[in-house]
Amino acid sequence: MKRLLLFQPSVETLHFFSDRLAEEFVRMGYEVRLVRIHEPFFGTEKIKDFIMPHETIMITFNFHGIQREAIFHTPEGQLFWNLYDVACINIIVDHPFYYYEELHYLPKRYLQICIDSDHTDYMRQFYPELALGETMPLAGCDYRSSFGGGVPLSLREDVTNPATQIPNKIGKKIPFLPIKKRSTSVVFTGCFTQPDFFLPYMSRNGAEYDAFYHGILDDLLVNPDQCIHTVYLRHLNRELPELSTEELKNVMNKMIFLDLWIRFTFRGKVIQSLVDSGIPVHCIGAGWETLSVKNRKLLTHTEYSATETCLKAISEAKISLNVMPWFKRGAHDRIYSSMLNGAVCVTDKSKFLLEHFTDKDMLCYYDLKGLGELPATVTDLLEHPDTMQQIADRARNYAKENLTWKQFAKALVPYFTVV
């Protein structure tokens, strides 16, 4: 059986995902080591002791462990994973154009998994030489099963402590709350940055570039159903048809501020539409004090918190609001975690979601082009708690069987023999 290395980077959500996967692989009988990426690093010898050449696989998120970190290179510059013939499965949770530089420095045995089919198509178009798995949206997590017993299921950290056992949870389990007993009407878990923050990036190269960038944003604002790199390419090919494929990849990487601008713009609009209609919303994440709303008292917020805190908040909410980070053919783990924690997820649409979920069956949809209708949708749900409970129950039952980290880990196993 393969030996598995997983990584605990400083990015809290990715650390959380790795822990959940490690738990499931331990349950499946794999020998697992968790590597906390930090400086100074003293775990190299322990990694060497654990690795079996040809039989060890590293599973990472967003290139952690393969970002040219000095700790994973020999003094002569050789990549540690190549030296010991370790295969790499890299799950990227952002658009691949964020990682133009990283995609130039990959291990020899490499397979990439994207969480949105547009991202997978981008890789096939611009990096056809790289091995790709099927598109796999991330899994959700049930707060009660992972954290509700008094002690989190945290695996032993760092490669010096093998992840060979999962501590028994102790303490009294928290009760599962039905919709009628939940204290929060609407919760949103995610941060906010004022879109104006990104304006200097648009104007830094002069008026011509500024107009070009705003043309892309206007295109996305009018039709937010579009894949962002498709819009990039349409405008670039029209204005700069002489660009080579390599130059296109590089330029799109330099335009990631547009991706951030558009996602935060709509994130703010969605929250504003509810609060300005008199619906209280609680946001968990930094920056919400900067959002302009008519009644500040209706918009409460908690500063950025760990994933555990976000899951607890969802487990106490009637509605868990989702705004896609511009995934147009994928899903977000926030949706699946909402289902697993018994809240009704209200989300914007993607082609993937529409293919898998019917409106008002296991979740409820709104349209980014019709945000004026969102408050009525939310109000109608809140006024019919029995209907909400039926939606939540169907979603929870489905998610427990299909949308957890257990299922995600099982779906990764077939790739162990091909990478």
C-alpha beads as a LAMMPS data file, in Angstrom:
LAMMPS data file: protein, C-alpha beads

419 atoms
418 bonds

1 atom types
1 bond types

-500.0 500.0 xlo xhi
-500.0 500.0 ylo yhi
-500.0 500.0 zlo zhi

Masses

1 110.0

Atoms # bond

1 1 1 0.000 0.000 0.000
2 1 1 1.243 3.480 -0.896
3 1 1 2.681 5.780 1.766
4 1 1 1.167 9.245 1.863
5 1 1 2.612 12.661 2.699
6 1 1 0.241 15.569 3.286
7 1 1 1.124 19.156 4.079
8 1 1 0.012 21.694 6.668
9 1 1 0.806 25.113 5.188
10 1 1 0.277 28.451 6.906
11 1 1 -2.957 29.002 4.953
12 1 1 -5.514 27.844 7.514
13 1 1 -8.130 26.492 5.105
14 1 1 -5.577 24.399 3.206
15 1 1 -4.187 23.121 6.506
16 1 1 -7.755 22.150 7.426
17 1 1 -8.323 20.330 4.121
18 1 1 -5.099 18.360 4.561
19 1 1 -6.066 17.314 8.072
20 1 1 -9.454 16.077 6.930
21 1 1 -7.923 14.068 4.083
22 1 1 -5.273 12.626 6.403
23 1 1 -7.974 11.486 8.826
24 1 1 -9.804 9.654 6.075
25 1 1 -6.677 8.002 4.669
26 1 1 -5.735 6.801 8.163
27 1 1 -9.206 5.268 8.482
28 1 1 -8.631 3.547 5.142
29 1 1 -5.467 1.945 6.463
30 1 1 -2.796 4.072 4.775
31 1 1 0.393 5.068 6.546
32 1 1 0.274 8.853 6.576
33 1 1 2.668 11.608 7.571
34 1 1 1.731 15.258 7.963
35 1 1 4.402 17.832 7.212
36 1 1 4.023 21.277 8.710
37 1 1 5.680 23.730 6.350
38 1 1 7.584 26.237 8.437
39 1 1 10.985 27.831 8.853
40 1 1 13.306 26.631 10.265
41 1 1 12.525 23.082 9.166
42 1 1 14.148 20.090 10.826
43 1 1 12.061 17.257 9.396
44 1 1 14.070 16.345 6.311
45 1 1 15.675 13.255 7.815
46 1 1 12.310 12.043 9.092
47 1 1 10.839 12.443 5.611
48 1 1 13.710 10.408 4.158
49 1 1 13.101 7.657 6.721
50 1 1 9.413 7.545 5.795
51 1 1 9.724 7.628 2.014
52 1 1 9.741 4.428 0.029
53 1 1 10.956 5.341 -3.484
54 1 1 8.325 4.625 -6.170
55 1 1 5.729 3.921 -3.425
56 1 1 5.246 7.335 -1.773
57 1 1 2.762 9.988 -2.841
58 1 1 2.564 13.578 -1.674
59 1 1 -0.881 15.158 -1.745
60 1 1 -0.880 18.922 -1.582
61 1 1 -3.079 21.959 -2.191
62 1 1 -2.086 25.009 -4.234
63 1 1 1.510 23.906 -4.849
64 1 1 2.591 23.891 -1.197
65 1 1 5.748 21.812 -0.962
66 1 1 6.540 22.431 -4.634
67 1 1 6.798 26.232 -4.602
68 1 1 10.578 26.160 -4.851
69 1 1 10.814 26.158 -1.037
70 1 1 14.468 25.893 -0.062
71 1 1 13.634 23.303 2.595
72 1 1 12.598 20.840 -0.133
73 1 1 15.741 21.232 -2.228
74 1 1 19.233 19.843 -1.806
75 1 1 22.168 22.286 -1.489
76 1 1 22.844 21.540 -5.153
77 1 1 19.309 22.636 -6.088
78 1 1 17.748 19.226 -6.727
79 1 1 14.055 18.943 -5.884
80 1 1 13.695 16.595 -2.950
81 1 1 10.689 14.790 -4.432
82 1 1 12.511 14.003 -7.684
83 1 1 15.563 12.756 -5.824
84 1 1 13.479 10.205 -3.915
85 1 1 10.958 9.502 -6.700
86 1 1 7.937 10.790 -4.807
87 1 1 4.783 11.267 -6.880
88 1 1 2.764 14.463 -6.458
89 1 1 -0.995 14.988 -6.597
90 1 1 -1.662 18.720 -6.486
91 1 1 -5.218 19.954 -5.893
92 1 1 -5.574 23.606 -6.846
93 1 1 -8.492 25.498 -5.368
94 1 1 -8.023 28.715 -7.381
95 1 1 -7.924 29.404 -11.087
96 1 1 -4.682 28.021 -12.599
97 1 1 -3.710 31.425 -13.995
98 1 1 -2.772 32.374 -10.426
99 1 1 0.112 29.890 -10.668
100 1 1 1.969 30.806 -13.839
101 1 1 5.361 30.758 -12.101
102 1 1 4.709 27.588 -10.091
103 1 1 3.671 25.671 -13.206
104 1 1 7.216 26.073 -14.530
105 1 1 8.794 24.128 -11.639
106 1 1 6.979 20.836 -11.168
107 1 1 8.110 17.404 -9.941
108 1 1 8.707 14.776 -12.592
109 1 1 5.803 12.644 -11.371
110 1 1 2.963 15.142 -11.231
111 1 1 -0.821 15.052 -11.540
112 1 1 -3.105 18.051 -11.062
113 1 1 -6.720 18.147 -9.977
114 1 1 -8.904 21.230 -10.448
115 1 1 -12.171 21.962 -8.667
116 1 1 -13.923 23.664 -11.603
117 1 1 -14.231 22.311 -15.150
118 1 1 -13.302 25.696 -16.625
119 1 1 -10.016 25.411 -14.750
120 1 1 -9.506 21.910 -16.112
121 1 1 -10.191 23.151 -19.650
122 1 1 -7.696 25.976 -19.152
123 1 1 -5.040 23.435 -18.198
124 1 1 -5.825 21.272 -21.218
125 1 1 -5.551 24.282 -23.519
126 1 1 -2.404 25.861 -22.103
127 1 1 -0.582 22.951 -20.413
128 1 1 -1.494 19.893 -22.516
129 1 1 1.712 18.142 -21.483
130 1 1 0.633 17.884 -17.817
131 1 1 -1.335 14.974 -16.383
132 1 1 -4.797 15.948 -15.151
133 1 1 -7.386 14.172 -13.074
134 1 1 -11.107 14.645 -13.414
135 1 1 -12.596 17.847 -12.010
136 1 1 -13.321 17.343 -8.296
137 1 1 -15.116 20.060 -6.286
138 1 1 -13.953 20.060 -2.673
139 1 1 -15.833 18.291 0.099
140 1 1 -17.836 19.629 3.011
141 1 1 -17.405 19.049 6.728
142 1 1 -19.927 18.417 9.505
143 1 1 -19.040 20.490 12.564
144 1 1 -20.670 18.070 14.987
145 1 1 -18.894 14.966 13.722
146 1 1 -15.472 16.594 13.533
147 1 1 -15.547 19.096 16.397
148 1 1 -18.745 18.632 18.359
149 1 1 -17.478 16.060 20.835
150 1 1 -15.344 18.387 22.899
151 1 1 -11.950 17.820 21.259
152 1 1 -11.208 18.409 17.559
153 1 1 -10.042 15.472 15.484
154 1 1 -6.650 17.080 14.957
155 1 1 -3.980 14.692 13.794
156 1 1 -0.490 14.803 15.169
157 1 1 1.407 17.520 13.382
158 1 1 4.745 17.485 11.579
159 1 1 6.479 14.600 9.941
160 1 1 8.266 13.753 13.197
161 1 1 4.917 12.581 14.577
162 1 1 3.228 10.020 12.321
163 1 1 -0.483 10.340 11.783
164 1 1 -1.194 6.777 12.807
165 1 1 -4.124 7.337 15.094
166 1 1 -7.068 9.652 15.504
167 1 1 -7.720 10.752 19.096
168 1 1 -11.019 9.667 20.579
169 1 1 -13.388 12.575 20.993
170 1 1 -14.370 13.294 24.556
171 1 1 -16.961 15.486 26.134
172 1 1 -20.657 15.929 25.618
173 1 1 -21.817 16.135 22.025
174 1 1 -23.546 19.342 21.066
175 1 1 -27.156 18.909 19.962
176 1 1 -28.152 19.150 16.317
177 1 1 -30.397 22.194 15.965
178 1 1 -33.516 22.104 13.788
179 1 1 -34.234 25.205 11.719
180 1 1 -36.758 26.661 14.170
181 1 1 -34.243 26.640 17.027
182 1 1 -31.389 28.283 15.158
183 1 1 -30.409 31.715 16.418
184 1 1 -28.947 33.216 13.217
185 1 1 -31.156 34.006 10.244
186 1 1 -28.450 34.365 7.582
187 1 1 -24.717 33.718 7.833
188 1 1 -21.971 34.264 5.281
189 1 1 -18.487 32.887 5.867
190 1 1 -15.874 34.765 3.874
191 1 1 -13.914 37.998 3.894
192 1 1 -14.466 41.243 1.999
193 1 1 -12.147 43.749 0.380
194 1 1 -13.367 47.019 -1.060
195 1 1 -13.099 46.697 -4.864
196 1 1 -11.576 50.193 -4.971
197 1 1 -8.478 48.661 -3.402
198 1 1 -7.657 47.139 -6.795
199 1 1 -8.141 50.298 -8.876
200 1 1 -4.474 51.397 -8.640
201 1 1 -3.484 48.116 -10.329
202 1 1 -5.690 49.043 -13.272
203 1 1 -4.350 52.563 -13.741
204 1 1 -0.665 51.947 -13.019
205 1 1 0.248 51.556 -16.711
206 1 1 -1.718 54.522 -18.005
207 1 1 -5.131 55.394 -19.380
208 1 1 -5.065 52.921 -22.276
209 1 1 -4.532 49.919 -20.004
210 1 1 -7.058 51.285 -17.527
211 1 1 -9.702 51.414 -20.246
212 1 1 -8.778 47.914 -21.385
213 1 1 -9.171 46.486 -17.865
214 1 1 -12.460 48.285 -17.294
215 1 1 -13.735 46.879 -20.582
216 1 1 -13.183 43.371 -19.228
217 1 1 -14.931 44.224 -15.970
218 1 1 -17.884 45.787 -17.777
219 1 1 -18.191 42.592 -19.817
220 1 1 -18.286 40.493 -16.633
221 1 1 -20.700 42.837 -14.865
222 1 1 -23.199 42.667 -17.725
223 1 1 -22.934 38.893 -18.038
224 1 1 -21.580 37.334 -14.811
225 1 1 -22.251 33.798 -16.062
226 1 1 -19.050 33.876 -18.117
227 1 1 -15.845 32.025 -17.364
228 1 1 -13.275 34.678 -16.506
229 1 1 -10.371 33.396 -18.585
230 1 1 -12.652 33.142 -21.617
231 1 1 -13.423 36.838 -21.228
232 1 1 -9.727 37.614 -20.754
233 1 1 -8.851 35.778 -23.954
234 1 1 -11.586 37.427 -25.990
235 1 1 -10.365 40.905 -25.062
236 1 1 -6.679 40.030 -25.356
237 1 1 -7.049 38.401 -28.748
238 1 1 -8.941 41.432 -30.029
239 1 1 -6.572 44.065 -28.637
240 1 1 -3.250 42.170 -28.727
241 1 1 -3.574 39.468 -31.405
242 1 1 0.207 39.196 -31.743
243 1 1 0.640 37.607 -28.286
244 1 1 2.064 34.092 -28.241
245 1 1 0.535 31.326 -26.131
246 1 1 3.244 31.773 -23.513
247 1 1 2.696 35.526 -23.454
248 1 1 -1.060 35.025 -23.036
249 1 1 -0.486 32.821 -20.000
250 1 1 1.863 35.392 -18.507
251 1 1 -0.477 38.322 -19.156
252 1 1 -3.476 36.529 -17.627
253 1 1 -1.406 35.888 -14.520
254 1 1 -0.713 39.637 -14.315
255 1 1 -4.472 40.309 -14.424
256 1 1 -5.539 38.384 -11.316
257 1 1 -6.564 41.661 -9.658
258 1 1 -9.531 41.697 -12.062
259 1 1 -10.639 38.317 -10.741
260 1 1 -10.457 39.680 -7.202
261 1 1 -12.271 42.896 -8.137
262 1 1 -15.211 41.116 -9.726
263 1 1 -15.651 38.507 -6.997
264 1 1 -15.540 41.091 -4.168
265 1 1 -17.837 43.421 -6.092
266 1 1 -20.551 40.788 -6.297
267 1 1 -19.890 39.564 -2.770
268 1 1 -20.592 43.089 -1.528
269 1 1 -23.659 43.503 -3.760
270 1 1 -25.189 40.258 -2.475
271 1 1 -24.820 41.238 1.189
272 1 1 -26.026 44.785 0.488
273 1 1 -29.147 43.511 -1.257
274 1 1 -30.200 41.631 1.873
275 1 1 -29.191 44.135 4.538
276 1 1 -30.657 47.107 2.677
277 1 1 -33.952 45.185 2.465
278 1 1 -34.054 44.812 6.243
279 1 1 -32.702 41.257 6.517
280 1 1 -30.026 40.782 9.199
281 1 1 -26.846 39.072 8.032
282 1 1 -23.902 37.881 10.100
283 1 1 -20.600 37.687 8.226
284 1 1 -17.513 35.859 9.431
285 1 1 -14.387 37.327 7.901
286 1 1 -12.295 40.455 7.715
287 1 1 -13.316 43.664 5.991
288 1 1 -17.086 43.771 6.403
289 1 1 -16.976 46.971 8.448
290 1 1 -15.997 48.743 5.192
291 1 1 -19.141 47.729 3.291
292 1 1 -21.615 50.581 2.918
293 1 1 -25.136 49.594 3.999
294 1 1 -28.244 51.557 4.968
295 1 1 -28.579 50.054 8.440
296 1 1 -25.261 49.116 10.024
297 1 1 -26.997 47.308 12.896
298 1 1 -28.318 44.667 10.507
299 1 1 -24.822 43.732 9.329
300 1 1 -22.939 42.079 12.156
301 1 1 -19.596 40.464 11.642
302 1 1 -16.876 38.476 13.300
303 1 1 -13.294 38.996 12.208
304 1 1 -11.579 36.209 10.299
305 1 1 -11.794 32.931 12.178
306 1 1 -10.624 29.365 11.680
307 1 1 -12.710 26.981 9.593
308 1 1 -13.946 25.308 12.768
309 1 1 -15.559 28.588 13.870
310 1 1 -17.174 29.058 10.469
311 1 1 -18.647 25.555 10.548
312 1 1 -20.039 26.145 14.034
313 1 1 -21.686 29.362 12.844
314 1 1 -23.270 27.540 9.889
315 1 1 -24.557 24.835 12.255
316 1 1 -26.403 27.583 14.177
317 1 1 -27.822 29.396 11.127
318 1 1 -31.068 28.925 9.248
319 1 1 -29.625 30.098 5.928
320 1 1 -26.019 29.804 4.852
321 1 1 -25.390 32.219 2.010
322 1 1 -22.900 31.369 -0.717
323 1 1 -21.353 33.630 -3.323
324 1 1 -19.190 31.729 -5.772
325 1 1 -15.545 32.828 -6.116
326 1 1 -16.272 32.901 -9.863
327 1 1 -16.584 29.137 -10.247
328 1 1 -18.922 28.815 -13.225
329 1 1 -18.621 25.056 -13.768
330 1 1 -17.845 23.912 -10.259
331 1 1 -18.999 24.128 -6.662
332 1 1 -17.635 25.549 -3.431
333 1 1 -17.057 23.568 -0.233
334 1 1 -19.134 26.223 1.591
335 1 1 -22.215 24.781 -0.154
336 1 1 -21.494 21.231 0.920
337 1 1 -20.607 22.256 4.479
338 1 1 -23.894 24.161 4.662
339 1 1 -25.761 21.004 3.704
340 1 1 -23.863 18.845 6.197
341 1 1 -24.524 21.314 9.003
342 1 1 -28.263 21.493 8.480
343 1 1 -28.561 25.023 7.090
344 1 1 -30.362 25.853 3.861
345 1 1 -27.777 26.983 1.344
346 1 1 -28.790 29.921 -0.840
347 1 1 -26.280 30.249 -3.664
348 1 1 -25.677 31.752 -7.064
349 1 1 -25.679 29.308 -9.946
350 1 1 -23.056 27.374 -11.836
351 1 1 -23.465 24.871 -14.652
352 1 1 -22.192 22.145 -12.345
353 1 1 -24.703 22.968 -9.615
354 1 1 -27.597 23.171 -12.049
355 1 1 -26.692 19.722 -13.390
356 1 1 -26.672 18.198 -9.903
357 1 1 -29.197 20.147 -7.803
358 1 1 -32.732 21.320 -8.509
359 1 1 -33.857 24.651 -7.096
360 1 1 -35.614 24.336 -3.734
361 1 1 -34.868 20.630 -3.464
362 1 1 -31.548 20.552 -1.580
363 1 1 -30.545 24.196 -2.003
364 1 1 -31.993 27.443 -3.316
365 1 1 -30.638 29.550 -6.157
366 1 1 -30.427 33.245 -6.852
367 1 1 -29.167 34.979 -9.974
368 1 1 -26.309 37.487 -9.952
369 1 1 -28.139 39.317 -12.768
370 1 1 -31.265 39.628 -10.620
371 1 1 -30.122 40.476 -7.116
372 1 1 -33.260 42.540 -6.614
373 1 1 -35.131 39.252 -6.241
374 1 1 -32.792 37.787 -3.626
375 1 1 -34.374 39.468 -0.552
376 1 1 -37.804 38.065 -1.460
377 1 1 -36.309 34.579 -1.854
378 1 1 -34.661 34.761 1.568
379 1 1 -37.714 36.294 3.252
380 1 1 -39.998 33.610 1.828
381 1 1 -37.691 30.898 3.172
382 1 1 -37.499 32.438 6.641
383 1 1 -41.287 32.713 6.773
384 1 1 -41.678 28.981 6.035
385 1 1 -39.433 27.114 8.482
386 1 1 -41.115 23.773 7.816
387 1 1 -40.268 24.034 4.112
388 1 1 -36.737 25.031 5.043
389 1 1 -36.438 21.993 7.280
390 1 1 -37.479 19.688 4.459
391 1 1 -34.850 21.223 2.151
392 1 1 -32.193 20.995 4.864
393 1 1 -33.025 17.380 5.685
394 1 1 -32.862 16.257 2.055
395 1 1 -29.575 18.075 1.590
396 1 1 -28.014 16.684 4.747
397 1 1 -28.987 13.111 3.938
398 1 1 -27.555 13.425 0.429
399 1 1 -24.380 15.194 1.522
400 1 1 -23.555 12.599 4.190
401 1 1 -23.428 9.932 1.495
402 1 1 -21.807 11.905 -1.317
403 1 1 -20.103 15.162 -0.355
404 1 1 -17.741 14.495 2.566
405 1 1 -13.960 14.199 2.791
406 1 1 -14.425 10.445 3.028
407 1 1 -15.825 10.379 -0.509
408 1 1 -13.187 12.844 -1.719
409 1 1 -10.379 10.667 -0.336
410 1 1 -11.852 7.565 -1.995
411 1 1 -12.014 9.409 -5.317
412 1 1 -8.288 10.195 -5.085
413 1 1 -7.205 6.595 -4.569
414 1 1 -7.409 5.530 -8.267
415 1 1 -4.833 8.209 -9.107
416 1 1 -2.262 6.601 -6.793
417 1 1 -1.473 4.040 -9.501
418 1 1 -1.256 6.428 -12.439
419 1 1 0.809 9.361 -11.203

Bonds

1 1 1 2
2 1 2 3
3 1 3 4
4 1 4 5
5 1 5 6
6 1 6 7
7 1 7 8
8 1 8 9
9 1 9 10
10 1 10 11
11 1 11 12
12 1 12 13
13 1 13 14
14 1 14 15
15 1 15 16
16 1 16 17
17 1 17 18
18 1 18 19
19 1 19 20
20 1 20 21
21 1 21 22
22 1 22 23
23 1 23 24
24 1 24 25
25 1 25 26
26 1 26 27
27 1 27 28
28 1 28 29
29 1 29 30
30 1 30 31
31 1 31 32
32 1 32 33
33 1 33 34
34 1 34 35
35 1 35 36
36 1 36 37
37 1 37 38
38 1 38 39
39 1 39 40
40 1 40 41
41 1 41 42
42 1 42 43
43 1 43 44
44 1 44 45
45 1 45 46
46 1 46 47
47 1 47 48
48 1 48 49
49 1 49 50
50 1 50 51
51 1 51 52
52 1 52 53
53 1 53 54
54 1 54 55
55 1 55 56
56 1 56 57
57 1 57 58
58 1 58 59
59 1 59 60
60 1 60 61
61 1 61 62
62 1 62 63
63 1 63 64
64 1 64 65
65 1 65 66
66 1 66 67
67 1 67 68
68 1 68 69
69 1 69 70
70 1 70 71
71 1 71 72
72 1 72 73
73 1 73 74
74 1 74 75
75 1 75 76
76 1 76 77
77 1 77 78
78 1 78 79
79 1 79 80
80 1 80 81
81 1 81 82
82 1 82 83
83 1 83 84
84 1 84 85
85 1 85 86
86 1 86 87
87 1 87 88
88 1 88 89
89 1 89 90
90 1 90 91
91 1 91 92
92 1 92 93
93 1 93 94
94 1 94 95
95 1 95 96
96 1 96 97
97 1 97 98
98 1 98 99
99 1 99 100
100 1 100 101
101 1 101 102
102 1 102 103
103 1 103 104
104 1 104 105
105 1 105 106
106 1 106 107
107 1 107 108
108 1 108 109
109 1 109 110
110 1 110 111
111 1 111 112
112 1 112 113
113 1 113 114
114 1 114 115
115 1 115 116
116 1 116 117
117 1 117 118
118 1 118 119
119 1 119 120
120 1 120 121
121 1 121 122
122 1 122 123
123 1 123 124
124 1 124 125
125 1 125 126
126 1 126 127
127 1 127 128
128 1 128 129
129 1 129 130
130 1 130 131
131 1 131 132
132 1 132 133
133 1 133 134
134 1 134 135
135 1 135 136
136 1 136 137
137 1 137 138
138 1 138 139
139 1 139 140
140 1 140 141
141 1 141 142
142 1 142 143
143 1 143 144
144 1 144 145
145 1 145 146
146 1 146 147
147 1 147 148
148 1 148 149
149 1 149 150
150 1 150 151
151 1 151 152
152 1 152 153
153 1 153 154
154 1 154 155
155 1 155 156
156 1 156 157
157 1 157 158
158 1 158 159
159 1 159 160
160 1 160 161
161 1 161 162
162 1 162 163
163 1 163 164
164 1 164 165
165 1 165 166
166 1 166 167
167 1 167 168
168 1 168 169
169 1 169 170
170 1 170 171
171 1 171 172
172 1 172 173
173 1 173 174
174 1 174 175
175 1 175 176
176 1 176 177
177 1 177 178
178 1 178 179
179 1 179 180
180 1 180 181
181 1 181 182
182 1 182 183
183 1 183 184
184 1 184 185
185 1 185 186
186 1 186 187
187 1 187 188
188 1 188 189
189 1 189 190
190 1 190 191
191 1 191 192
192 1 192 193
193 1 193 194
194 1 194 195
195 1 195 196
196 1 196 197
197 1 197 198
198 1 198 199
199 1 199 200
200 1 200 201
201 1 201 202
202 1 202 203
203 1 203 204
204 1 204 205
205 1 205 206
206 1 206 207
207 1 207 208
208 1 208 209
209 1 209 210
210 1 210 211
211 1 211 212
212 1 212 213
213 1 213 214
214 1 214 215
215 1 215 216
216 1 216 217
217 1 217 218
218 1 218 219
219 1 219 220
220 1 220 221
221 1 221 222
222 1 222 223
223 1 223 224
224 1 224 225
225 1 225 226
226 1 226 227
227 1 227 228
228 1 228 229
229 1 229 230
230 1 230 231
231 1 231 232
232 1 232 233
233 1 233 234
234 1 234 235
235 1 235 236
236 1 236 237
237 1 237 238
238 1 238 239
239 1 239 240
240 1 240 241
241 1 241 242
242 1 242 243
243 1 243 244
244 1 244 245
245 1 245 246
246 1 246 247
247 1 247 248
248 1 248 249
249 1 249 250
250 1 250 251
251 1 251 252
252 1 252 253
253 1 253 254
254 1 254 255
255 1 255 256
256 1 256 257
257 1 257 258
258 1 258 259
259 1 259 260
260 1 260 261
261 1 261 262
262 1 262 263
263 1 263 264
264 1 264 265
265 1 265 266
266 1 266 267
267 1 267 268
268 1 268 269
269 1 269 270
270 1 270 271
271 1 271 272
272 1 272 273
273 1 273 274
274 1 274 275
275 1 275 276
276 1 276 277
277 1 277 278
278 1 278 279
279 1 279 280
280 1 280 281
281 1 281 282
282 1 282 283
283 1 283 284
284 1 284 285
285 1 285 286
286 1 286 287
287 1 287 288
288 1 288 289
289 1 289 290
290 1 290 291
291 1 291 292
292 1 292 293
293 1 293 294
294 1 294 295
295 1 295 296
296 1 296 297
297 1 297 298
298 1 298 299
299 1 299 300
300 1 300 301
301 1 301 302
302 1 302 303
303 1 303 304
304 1 304 305
305 1 305 306
306 1 306 307
307 1 307 308
308 1 308 309
309 1 309 310
310 1 310 311
311 1 311 312
312 1 312 313
313 1 313 314
314 1 314 315
315 1 315 316
316 1 316 317
317 1 317 318
318 1 318 319
319 1 319 320
320 1 320 321
321 1 321 322
322 1 322 323
323 1 323 324
324 1 324 325
325 1 325 326
326 1 326 327
327 1 327 328
328 1 328 329
329 1 329 330
330 1 330 331
331 1 331 332
332 1 332 333
333 1 333 334
334 1 334 335
335 1 335 336
336 1 336 337
337 1 337 338
338 1 338 339
339 1 339 340
340 1 340 341
341 1 341 342
342 1 342 343
343 1 343 344
344 1 344 345
345 1 345 346
346 1 346 347
347 1 347 348
348 1 348 349
349 1 349 350
350 1 350 351
351 1 351 352
352 1 352 353
353 1 353 354
354 1 354 355
355 1 355 356
356 1 356 357
357 1 357 358
358 1 358 359
359 1 359 360
360 1 360 361
361 1 361 362
362 1 362 363
363 1 363 364
364 1 364 365
365 1 365 366
366 1 366 367
367 1 367 368
368 1 368 369
369 1 369 370
370 1 370 371
371 1 371 372
372 1 372 373
373 1 373 374
374 1 374 375
375 1 375 376
376 1 376 377
377 1 377 378
378 1 378 379
379 1 379 380
380 1 380 381
381 1 381 382
382 1 382 383
383 1 383 384
384 1 384 385
385 1 385 386
386 1 386 387
387 1 387 388
388 1 388 389
389 1 389 390
390 1 390 391
391 1 391 392
392 1 392 393
393 1 393 394
394 1 394 395
395 1 395 396
396 1 396 397
397 1 397 398
398 1 398 399
399 1 399 400
400 1 400 401
401 1 401 402
402 1 402 403
403 1 403 404
404 1 404 405
405 1 405 406
406 1 406 407
407 1 407 408
408 1 408 409
409 1 409 410
410 1 410 411
411 1 411 412
412 1 412 413
413 1 413 414
414 1 414 415
415 1 415 416
416 1 416 417
417 1 417 418
418 1 418 419
